[in-house]
Amino acid sequence: MKVVLCGTGFLGKNIARAMADSALKSARPLQLQITSRNPQRVHAELSGVVPGIMLLPPTSVDVTDPATLPPAFEDADVIISLVGVLRGSEADFTKVQWKGAENVARVAKMFGAKVIHVSAIGADPSSTIPYARTKALAEASILNICPDATIVRPSIVFGPEDDFFNRFFRLSRYLPFLPVFGGGTTRFQPVFVGDVARAIDIMTRRDDQIQSMISGKIVEAGGPDIFTFRQLMELVLRFNGRKRPIVSIPFFMGAIQGAIMEQLPTNLFTLTRAQVDQLRLDNVVNPSPPSNHVSFASFIESYSRTPLQSVYDVLPTYLE
């Protein structure tokens, strides 16, 4: 059995679909469980798109409460962990993103399950940004508890229903301009959600060569192209057909905006000071990776015949 933990979001649903499609094509049996605090909605949604796959009854778990995990993990051979939060207090990041991921690793080890943990490019234990720091601390805890775990660090993940390009698409409807910070020179390497999902599906296979390649390793997942923030905004306008100036906002003004917007409800478009700080840093694959890193592009090329998808190919299909 394979478990997609915290799998009710954008990436989790695509991972489930990729695993189901792969199993159907290869005629391999697949038992799949989608777990989170409230998995029923996505479970019902996926039940209609994965015919022939044993999609197990949804299990509610809370990664901050280790006692809720064993019922979901006891028959699993692979745990795909998407534990993380995008905004919150320092305590929230520590409790969920670091210690929650640590709880997952401990319980997975109890049942002898392989852990594939999705982190993020920019994870740094010395960072002053809680998001980046707790991502790195979670990675270290997981690898300490489960030395054969695999860490996947994506750059911006894009595709239909993504939160990045769709957010700026919506903003372009209502704002007279699109904002960038500090000149918009920060670089990103957007990676297609289908490519990340496909890679994770391959990582779950019981193949000695694959497991030898990724065991205890970090995979930084970037797409085939690198763009500045300004260039990404230009692409949004290019593919949605709108004409808007792109206005650079100094970082200090962004910090002021973030301090105000942090007080807004999370269901509204919000920006935090920490997110503004993150925009100072490039979000691209390390060009000189250490020995414990595996090339995402090489991994995909080795085990899949489909090339990495570019934003040029995918954005026009949903930014209209």
C-alpha positions as CSV (number, residue, x, y, z in Angstrom):
1,M,0.0,0.0,0.0
2,K,1.1,3.5,-0.8
3,V,0.1,6.5,1.3
4,V,0.0,10.1,0.1
5,L,0.1,12.1,3.4
6,C,-1.4,15.6,3.4
7,G,-2.4,14.6,-0.1
8,T,-5.5,16.7,-0.6
9,G,-3.8,19.7,-2.3
10,F,-2.6,20.5,-5.8
11,L,0.5,18.4,-5.7
12,G,-1.0,15.5,-3.8
13,K,-3.9,15.0,-6.2
14,N,-1.5,15.0,-9.1
15,I,0.8,12.4,-7.4
16,A,-2.2,10.2,-6.8
17,R,-3.3,10.5,-10.5
18,A,0.2,9.8,-11.7
19,M,0.5,6.6,-9.6
20,A,-2.9,5.4,-10.7
21,D,-2.1,6.0,-14.4
22,S,1.2,4.2,-14.1
23,A,-0.4,1.2,-12.3
24,L,-3.1,0.9,-15.0
25,K,-0.6,1.1,-17.9
26,S,1.7,-1.5,-16.4
27,A,-1.2,-3.7,-15.0
28,R,0.4,-3.5,-11.5
29,P,-1.9,-3.7,-8.5
30,L,-2.0,-0.5,-6.5
31,Q,-3.5,0.2,-3.1
32,L,-3.6,3.9,-2.5
33,Q,-4.6,5.9,0.5
34,I,-5.0,9.7,0.6
35,T,-4.6,10.9,4.2
36,S,-5.0,14.3,5.8
37,R,-7.1,16.0,8.5
38,N,-10.0,16.2,6.1
39,P,-9.5,13.8,3.2
40,Q,-13.1,12.9,2.3
41,R,-13.6,15.6,-0.4
42,V,-10.5,14.8,-2.4
43,H,-11.0,11.0,-1.9
44,A,-14.5,11.4,-3.5
45,E,-13.0,13.5,-6.3
46,L,-10.3,10.9,-7.1
47,S,-12.6,8.0,-6.8
48,G,-14.1,9.0,-10.2
49,V,-10.7,9.3,-12.0
50,V,-8.8,6.3,-10.9
51,P,-10.9,3.3,-12.2
52,G,-9.5,-0.1,-11.4
53,I,-7.3,1.2,-8.5
54,M,-8.1,0.2,-5.0
55,L,-8.5,3.7,-3.4
56,L,-8.7,2.9,0.3
57,P,-11.2,4.5,2.6
58,P,-9.9,8.0,3.6
59,T,-8.1,8.2,6.9
60,S,-7.9,11.4,9.0
61,V,-4.5,12.1,10.5
62,D,-2.9,14.9,12.3
63,V,0.9,15.0,11.9
64,T,1.3,16.9,15.2
65,D,-0.4,14.0,17.0
66,P,1.7,10.8,16.4
67,A,-1.0,8.6,17.8
68,T,-3.2,9.3,14.7
69,L,-0.6,8.0,12.3
70,P,-0.3,4.2,12.9
71,P,-3.8,3.3,11.5
72,A,-2.8,5.0,8.2
73,F,0.7,3.6,8.0
74,E,0.4,0.0,9.3
75,D,0.1,-1.6,5.9
76,A,2.2,0.9,3.9
77,D,5.4,0.2,2.1
78,V,5.8,3.8,0.9
79,I,4.8,7.1,2.6
80,I,4.8,10.2,0.4
81,S,4.9,13.1,2.8
82,L,3.7,16.5,1.8
83,V,3.8,17.9,5.3
84,G,4.2,21.7,5.2
85,V,2.6,25.1,5.7
86,L,3.0,28.2,3.7
87,R,2.2,30.8,6.4
88,G,1.9,31.0,10.1
89,S,3.8,31.8,13.3
90,E,7.2,30.5,14.1
91,A,5.5,28.0,16.4
92,D,3.3,26.9,13.6
93,F,6.2,26.2,11.3
94,T,8.1,24.3,14.0
95,K,5.1,22.3,15.1
96,V,3.9,21.2,11.7
97,Q,6.6,21.6,9.2
98,W,9.5,20.3,11.3
99,K,8.2,18.3,14.2
100,G,5.2,17.0,12.2
101,A,7.5,15.7,9.5
102,E,9.7,14.2,12.2
103,N,6.6,12.3,13.6
104,V,5.9,10.9,10.2
105,A,9.4,9.6,9.8
106,R,9.4,7.9,13.2
107,V,6.1,6.1,12.6
108,A,7.1,5.2,9.1
109,K,10.2,3.6,10.5
110,M,8.1,1.6,12.9
111,F,6.3,-0.1,10.0
112,G,9.4,-0.3,7.7
113,A,7.9,2.1,5.1
114,K,10.0,4.1,2.7
115,V,9.7,7.8,3.1
116,I,9.6,10.3,0.2
117,H,9.4,13.8,1.7
118,V,8.6,16.8,-0.4
119,S,10.6,19.8,0.8
120,A,11.5,23.0,-1.2
121,I,14.5,24.5,-2.9
122,G,15.9,27.1,-0.5
123,A,15.7,24.9,2.6
124,D,18.4,26.2,4.8
125,P,19.0,25.4,8.5
126,S,20.7,28.8,9.1
127,S,18.0,30.8,7.4
128,T,16.2,33.6,9.2
129,I,13.0,32.7,7.4
130,P,11.0,30.2,9.4
131,Y,9.6,28.5,6.3
132,A,13.1,27.8,4.8
133,R,14.7,27.0,8.2
134,T,12.1,24.4,9.3
135,K,12.1,22.8,5.9
136,A,15.8,22.1,6.3
137,L,15.4,21.0,9.9
138,A,12.7,18.6,8.9
139,E,14.9,17.1,6.1
140,A,17.7,16.6,8.6
141,S,15.4,14.9,11.1
142,I,13.9,12.6,8.5
143,L,17.3,11.5,7.1
144,N,18.5,10.9,10.7
145,I,15.5,8.7,11.5
146,C,15.2,7.1,8.1
147,P,18.6,7.1,6.4
148,D,17.1,5.6,3.2
149,A,14.5,8.4,2.8
150,T,14.4,10.6,-0.3
151,I,13.9,14.3,-0.2
152,V,12.4,16.1,-3.2
153,R,12.9,19.9,-3.3
154,P,10.8,21.5,-6.1
155,S,11.1,25.1,-7.3
156,I,7.7,26.7,-8.1
157,V,5.3,23.9,-9.1
158,F,3.0,24.9,-11.9
159,G,0.0,23.5,-13.7
160,P,-3.8,23.8,-13.8
161,E,-5.0,24.8,-10.3
162,D,-1.5,26.0,-9.2
163,D,-1.3,28.8,-6.7
164,F,1.4,30.9,-8.4
165,F,0.5,31.6,-12.0
166,N,-3.2,31.5,-11.3
167,R,-2.8,34.0,-8.5
168,F,-1.1,36.6,-10.7
169,F,-3.6,35.7,-13.5
170,R,-6.4,36.7,-11.1
171,L,-4.6,39.9,-10.0
172,S,-4.1,41.0,-13.6
173,R,-7.9,41.1,-13.9
174,Y,-8.3,43.7,-11.2
175,L,-5.0,45.6,-10.8
176,P,-3.9,48.2,-13.2
177,F,-0.3,46.8,-13.0
178,L,1.5,43.6,-11.9
179,P,3.9,44.0,-9.0
180,V,7.5,42.7,-8.7
181,F,9.9,43.3,-5.8
182,G,13.4,44.7,-6.0
183,G,13.3,45.0,-9.8
184,G,12.0,41.4,-10.3
185,T,15.5,40.0,-10.8
186,T,15.1,37.0,-8.5
187,R,15.4,33.8,-10.5
188,F,13.0,30.8,-10.5
189,Q,13.0,27.4,-12.3
190,P,9.3,26.4,-12.5
191,V,8.7,22.7,-12.7
192,F,5.5,21.1,-14.1
193,V,3.4,19.4,-11.5
194,G,3.0,16.4,-13.8
195,D,6.8,16.0,-14.0
196,V,7.2,16.1,-10.2
197,A,4.3,13.6,-9.8
198,R,5.8,11.3,-12.4
199,A,9.2,11.4,-10.7
200,I,7.7,10.6,-7.3
201,D,5.7,7.7,-8.8
202,I,8.9,6.3,-10.2
203,M,10.6,6.7,-6.8
204,T,8.0,4.5,-5.2
205,R,8.8,1.5,-7.3
206,R,10.4,-1.6,-5.9
207,D,13.3,-1.5,-8.2
208,D,16.8,-2.0,-6.7
209,Q,18.5,0.3,-9.3
210,I,16.0,3.1,-8.6
211,Q,16.2,2.7,-4.8
212,S,20.0,2.6,-4.9
213,M,20.1,5.8,-6.9
214,I,17.7,7.8,-4.6
215,S,18.2,6.2,-1.1
216,G,19.3,8.9,1.4
217,K,19.5,11.5,-1.4
218,I,18.1,15.0,-2.1
219,V,16.5,15.7,-5.5
220,E,16.2,19.3,-6.5
221,A,13.4,19.5,-9.0
222,G,13.5,22.3,-11.5
223,G,12.1,22.6,-15.0
224,P,14.0,23.1,-18.2
225,D,14.0,26.9,-18.1
226,I,15.0,29.6,-15.7
227,F,13.2,32.9,-15.5
228,T,13.4,36.1,-13.5
229,F,10.3,37.2,-11.5
230,R,9.7,39.9,-14.1
231,Q,9.9,37.5,-16.9
232,L,7.3,35.3,-15.2
233,M,4.9,38.2,-15.0
234,E,5.5,38.9,-18.6
235,L,4.5,35.3,-19.4
236,V,1.3,35.7,-17.4
237,L,0.4,38.8,-19.5
238,R,1.5,37.2,-22.7
239,F,-0.7,34.1,-22.3
240,N,-3.8,35.8,-20.9
241,G,-3.7,38.5,-23.5
242,R,-3.8,41.5,-21.1
243,K,-1.7,44.6,-21.2
244,R,-0.5,45.8,-17.8
245,P,2.7,47.6,-16.8
246,I,5.0,45.6,-14.5
247,V,5.9,47.8,-11.6
248,S,8.9,47.2,-9.3
249,I,8.3,47.7,-5.6
250,P,11.2,48.1,-3.2
251,F,11.6,45.3,-0.7
252,F,11.2,47.6,2.2
253,M,7.7,48.6,0.9
254,G,6.9,44.9,0.4
255,A,7.8,44.3,4.0
256,I,5.4,47.1,5.1
257,Q,2.6,45.5,2.9
258,G,3.4,42.1,4.4
259,A,3.1,43.4,7.9
260,I,-0.4,44.7,7.1
261,M,-1.6,41.7,4.9
262,E,-0.5,39.2,7.5
263,Q,-3.5,40.2,9.6
264,L,-6.0,39.3,6.8
265,P,-7.8,35.9,6.7
266,T,-5.9,33.2,4.9
267,N,-8.6,32.7,2.3
268,L,-7.8,36.1,0.9
269,F,-4.8,37.0,-1.3
270,T,-2.2,37.7,1.4
271,L,1.5,38.4,1.5
272,T,3.8,38.0,4.6
273,R,7.0,39.6,5.5
274,A,8.7,36.3,5.4
275,Q,7.5,35.7,1.9
276,V,8.9,39.0,0.8
277,D,12.2,38.0,2.3
278,Q,12.1,34.8,0.3
279,L,11.7,36.7,-2.9
280,R,15.2,38.1,-2.3
281,L,16.7,34.7,-2.9
282,D,17.0,32.7,-6.2
283,N,14.9,29.6,-6.3
284,V,16.8,27.4,-8.8
285,V,18.5,24.1,-8.8
286,N,22.1,24.2,-7.4
287,P,24.4,24.2,-10.4
288,S,27.2,22.6,-8.3
289,P,25.3,20.1,-6.1
290,P,27.0,18.1,-3.4
291,S,27.5,14.4,-3.6
292,N,24.2,13.6,-1.8
293,H,22.1,15.2,-4.5
294,V,20.6,13.5,-7.6
295,S,19.8,15.4,-10.8
296,F,16.1,15.6,-11.3
297,A,16.5,15.9,-15.1
298,S,18.8,12.9,-15.3
299,F,16.5,10.9,-13.1
300,I,13.5,11.6,-15.3
301,E,15.6,10.9,-18.5
302,S,16.8,7.6,-17.0
303,Y,13.3,6.2,-16.2
304,S,10.9,8.0,-18.4
305,R,10.8,8.7,-22.1
306,T,8.8,12.0,-21.8
307,P,10.9,15.2,-21.6
308,L,10.4,17.8,-18.9
309,Q,7.5,20.1,-19.7
310,S,8.2,23.8,-20.2
311,V,6.0,26.7,-19.1
312,Y,5.8,27.7,-22.8
313,D,4.0,24.4,-23.5
314,V,1.7,24.2,-20.4
315,L,0.7,27.8,-19.4
316,P,-1.3,28.5,-22.6
317,T,-3.5,25.5,-21.7
318,Y,-4.9,27.1,-18.6
319,L,-4.1,30.8,-18.5
320,E,-6.8,32.0,-20.9
